[in-house]
Amino acid sequence: MSDQQDVSQQIANRFRSLLIGLDTAKQDLPEDKDVELPDFLDQDRDGRQLLRVEKQAQRDKKLNERYYQNFLDKLQGQLNDEVRHRLAEQLQDTEFLYSKLIGVPPHLAEVLDLMSVKAASIGRIEPLVATIPWLVQDLIKMVNMPKYRRTDKQGKVIPVESLRMALSFLGLENLKLVIPSLVFRRWLPQITDPYPNIKLRLWEHAMGSAQSCKKVAELSGVDVQAAFTLGMFHEVGKIAVTRLYFRLFEEVRRDALREAHEAKMKEEHAALSDVVPSGVALQDLMAKSALNISYLLLDKMAFQRLSMASAMQEVAQDKPLKEMSALAQVLVQGRSYNQYRMLKSARLINIEEAKAFLRGLMMPPGALSALKLADLRHLNLTFDEN
C-alpha cells in the first residue's frame, strides 16, 4: 500500500469513528499511557493514606468490575456475531431495503429527472410531488419558516398554504437542492442509542458532501444537479446499515433474554440488560457494506437523466481516481473534502495528514480556494428579489 493510500485509509477509518462519536474517534489517536503510582503514594481524596484493608477492598472492587465488564464484552460479542449474520441476509434483499427500510418515494427519481430538463416547470412537477404527502407538508412548512417567509407592503406575513405556492416560491433551481435534502433528512435513523450523534453527523456529512460536490462540479464542467444529488444520497447505504444494525441488535438481545429466562440463567439474564450496541461493530459493517448498498439503492431508483448509479458503483469498487468517470471523481473529491473539514473541526487531523490527504484528491484548479470559503452546512438558497 502506498503512503497516499495509507493516509486515505487512516482518514476514512477515523471519519467512520467520528460518525459514531467524538470520544470514539479520539480513542483512535495516540495517547499518553497512564502512570501507575507506587503503593506508598496510594491515598484517598482527603490525602489520608489508605489502610491495607481499604486498599484490598478497592482492588477487589476493581477486579469485580473488570470481571463484569469482560462478561459484558463476551455477551456483546456473541450478540454481534448473530447480528452480523442476520444483517448479511437482509442486505441481500434490495427490495426490502428500498421499499420498507428506507422507504424511497415511488416518484422521487421522476421528480428529480424532470427538474433537470430545460422544459421543466412547476406545473409539470407539482402532480408528482403531490404523490408524496410528507414532502408536501415539509415544503409548505419550510417556506413558512421565519427565514423564508414573505411579507406584503404593510409588513404582514403572507402565509403559504398550498403546494403550488410553495413550489413557486422556491423556484426550480432551489428545488433541485431542497428536495434531495428533505428526502435524505427523512431517511435518517432516529434511534441510535447510545450513540445519539450518528444521525446528526450523517446529516452534516451528506449536506457538506453535496455542497462540496456542487462547487467542484461547477469548476469541472460536470452536471451540477447530478453532483449535488449524488453527494447528498451517497450515504444512504450507511443509513440502511445503521437502521438495520440497531433494529437487529434489539431483536437479537430480546431473543437472548428469552432464552436466558427459559434456561434459568440468572447471571446472563441480568447482564444482557446492560449490554449495549457496539460502535466498533457498526463501523466495521459500514466499511464493508455501506457504499455498495448505496450503489444498489441508487441503481434501483432508476434515474433516466441523472445517471448517478454508475458513478456510485465506481466509488464502491474503489477504482483509482484517475480511472473514474468525471461524476465519480467529483463525488470522491467532494465527500473527501467534507470529511477533512469535519475532522479539522473536531481537531482529529493534523497539518501533515491534511496536506497529504488533500493532495491525493487531484482537485481542479481553484477548487480548494473556493471550498475553503464555502459554507458547507446550509443550502444557501437564492431568490429573485422581485
N, C-alpha and C positions, 0 to 999 in steps of 0.2 A: 504493500500500500504506500503511495506517495505521501510526502508531507502535507500536500494540499488536501488529499483525500482524508488523511488522518485528522487534520484540523476541522474539516467539514463534518466528519463523523462525530467528533467530540462536541461540536456546537449543536448538532442535531440531537444528540443524547441529552445534553444539558437543557436544551429547549423543551424536550418532552418532560424532563423533570420539573421545569418551571410551570408547565401546564398543570401538573399535579399540585404544586405548591412551592412557594419560595423557600421554605425550610428544606423541602426535599431536594431542590436544586442546589442549595448551599452545601448539602451533605456530599455532593459530588466534587466539591472544591477541596484542595489540600488544606488541612487544618493542623494546628499545633496539637501534639499529643498531651494528654493530661499528665500532670506531675503528681506522683503519689507521695504524700508526706510520711516521714518516719513515725513510728508509733509514739515516740516521746513528745511529738507535737500534736497528737490527736486530742483536740479539745472541742467542747461544745460552743454554742453561740455566745455564752456568757464568759467565755475564756477559761472556764473551770476544767482542769484536767480530768478526763473521764476515768472512772474506776474500771478495773479489769472486767467486772461482771457486766457493766454497761456496754463496754466495747464488744464483749462477746454477744450480747443481745442484739447490738446493731449489726454485727456480722451475720448472725443467724437470720435477722430480718432481710438483709440483702440477699443471702443465699436463697431464702424462700421466695423473694421477689424474682430472683433470677430463674429459679426453677419454674415458677408460674409463667414467666414470660417465655421461656423455652417451650413450655407446654402449649401456650397460645400460638407461638410461631409454628409449632408442629401441626396443630389443628388448622391454622390458616393455610399452610402449605397443602394439606390434604384437600381442603375445600377448593383451593385454587386449581389443583390438578383436575378436579371434576368440572369446575367452571370452564377451564380451557377446553376440555373435551366437548362439553355441551355447546360452547360458543363456536367451536370449529364447525360443528354440524349445522348450526343455524346460519353461519356466514355463507354456507353453500346455497342457501335459498334466497336468491336475489329478489324474487318477487315479494317474499315476506319482508325483507329489509326495505324495499322500495315503497310498498303499499301500507304495511302495518307499522313497522318500527319507526321509519322516518315519516311516512305519510306525505309523499310528494303529490302536490295537487295535479289532477288529471290534465289540465290545460296550461300548466306552467310553461312548458317548453314552447307551446304555440304562442303564448303571450310574448315571451322574450324574443322569439324568432320574428314575430310580426313587427315588433318595435325596431328591428334592425333594418327594415326595408325603407326605401325612400318614400313609398306611398303610404307609410304608416300614418294613422290618425287616431285621435281619441275615440272617435265613433266606431272605428274598427276593433279596437282592443277592449272597449267597455263591456260588450257582452261576454267576452272570455273571462275577464277579471271578475265579472258578476257571478261566475260559477264557483268562486272561491270565497264563501261568506266571511271567514275570518280575515281575509286580506282586504275585503271591502271595509270592514269595521276598522282595521288598523290604519288604512289610508285616510279615512274620514277623521279618525282620532288624531292622526299625525298632523294634518293640515289645520286642525283646531287648537294645536298647541300654541302657547304664547309666542314662541319664537317665529312661528309661521303665519299666524292669523292676520287677516287684513282688517282695516277699518275704513269707514266711509269718510266723507269730508267733515263730518261733525265729530269724528273720532270714535264713533260707535263701532263695536266689533261686528264684522259680517260673518255670521256662522255658516259653516259648510255642512250641509245635511244630506247631500246625495253623492253617489259615486261619480256621476258625471262632473259635478262641481269640483270634487277632489282631484280627479284626473286632469281636468282643465287647468286647475290652479297650479298643479305641479308641472305639467307640460311633459312632453315625450322625453326630452333629454334628461330631466331629473328622474323620471320614472325608470329609466334604464339603470339607475343606481339604486333608487328607493325599493323597487320590487324585489330584486335579488337580496337586498339587505333585510327586508321584513321577512322574507321566506326563510333565510338562514337563521334569523333570530327565533323564528317559530320552531325550528328543528332542534334548538339547543337542549341538552339534557337538563332536567330540573332537579333531580335527586342524585347528588353525588357525595353524600356524607361518607366519611369525614373529610372530604376534600371540596369544600364549598366553592373554591375559586376556579374550578375547572371550567365551568360554563362561562365565567367572566373572561378568562384568558383565551378560550376558544373564540369568543366573540371579538376580543381585541385583535387576535391574530387574523381572523377572517377579514375584518374591516381593514386592518393595516395592510394585509397582503393585497386585497382588492385595490386599495388606493395606490399602493406601490406599483402593482401591475399596470394600472391605468396610466400612471406617469411614465413608466418605462415604455409602454406601448406607444404613447404619443411621440416619443423620441425615436422609436424603432420602426414606425410606419406599420404597426400591427393594429388590427381591429380593436379599437378601444373598448367597445361594449363587451366583446368576447373576452378580452383580457380582464376587465373588471369582474365580470360574472364568474369566470373561472377562478380568479383569485378569491372570490367570496365562497364559491361552492367546493373548492378543492379539499376542504377539511370535513366534508360530510361523512367521509369514512371514519374519521375519529369520533364523530358524533355517534355513528352506528355502533362502533366498538364500545364506546363509553356507556351508552344506554344499555347495551346487551350485558356488559360486564356487571354493572350494579344490579340489574334485574336478575341475572342468573346467580350472582353471589347470594342474594337474599333467598332465592329459590333453593339453592343447594344447602344453605345454612338451616332453613326450615326442615328440609329432609333429614339433615343430620341431627337436629334437635329431636325430631320424632323418633328416629332410630335409637338415639341415646336414651330417650324416655322409655321406649318399649323394652330395651335391653337392661334397664335399671342401672345405667352408667352415670351415677350422680355427678362425679367429678367432671366428666366430659360435658354433661348437660349444662352444668353451671358455667363452665368455661366458654362454651360456644356463644353465650350471650355477650361475652367480652371480645370476641374475635371480630375484627373489622376488615373491610376490603383492603387489598394491598396496592399501594401506589406503584410499587415496583412491577407487580404483575400486570397492571394496566398499561404501564409504559411499554412493557415487552410486547403486549398484544397490539398496541398501537404501531410499534415499529414493524411488526411482522405483517400486519393486515390492512392498516388504515388506507394507505394510498391506493392499493389495488381495489378495495371496496369503493373508494371514491370513483375510480375509473368505471367499475361495473354499474354504479348508480347513474353516473353521467351518461354512460352508453345507453342505459335503459330509458333515460329521459328522451332520447331520440331527437335531439335538436336537428333541424334541417338546414338552418343558415348559420347559427353559432356553433360551428363544428369544434367542440371542445373535448370530446371523449378521446380522440386520438392523441391530443397533446397530453391529457391526463395519463394516458397509458404509457407514453414515453417517460414521464416523470416517475410513474410507479415502477417501471422497469429499470430505473436509474441509468438511463442511457448517458453517455458522455455529453456534456453540454454542447460541444461543437457539432455533434451529430444530430441534435434535436431540431425539430421544426421551429419556426420563429415564435409561434404562440407558446410552445413548451418552454423555450428559453426564457420568455417573458415571465412565465409562471415561476420558474426556478429563481430567477433574479428578483422578482417582486416578493415572493414568500421568504426567501433567504434574507433579503434586506430587512424585512419587517422583523424577522427573528433576531437579527442583530440589534435592531432598535429596542426591542423588548428586553433582551438580555442586558444591553447597555443601561437601560432604565433601572433594571434590578441589580446593577453592578455585578453581573455574572460573566463578564467578558473583559479581558484586558486589551491594551492597545496593540500588542503584538499579534494576538489572536484575531482581533478585528481586522487589522491590515491584511493578514494572510487570507482570512475568510472572504473579505470583500474583493480582494484581488482575483480570487478564483471565480468570481461571478461574471467576469468579462462584460461589465456594464457598457451600454452605448455611451458615446461622448456626451458629457453634460448631465448624465443621469444621477450620479452621486451628489452633485451640487444641487440639483433640483430637488432630490429626495430629502436632503439634509434640511431644507427649509419647509418641507411639506408637512401639513397636519394630516397624520395618518389615522386619527381616531374618530374623525367626523366626516360626514358626507360632503359638507361644503357645497350645498346646492346653490344654483344661480337662478335668479328670477329676473324677468323683464320688468324694469321699473314702471313701465306703463301698465 
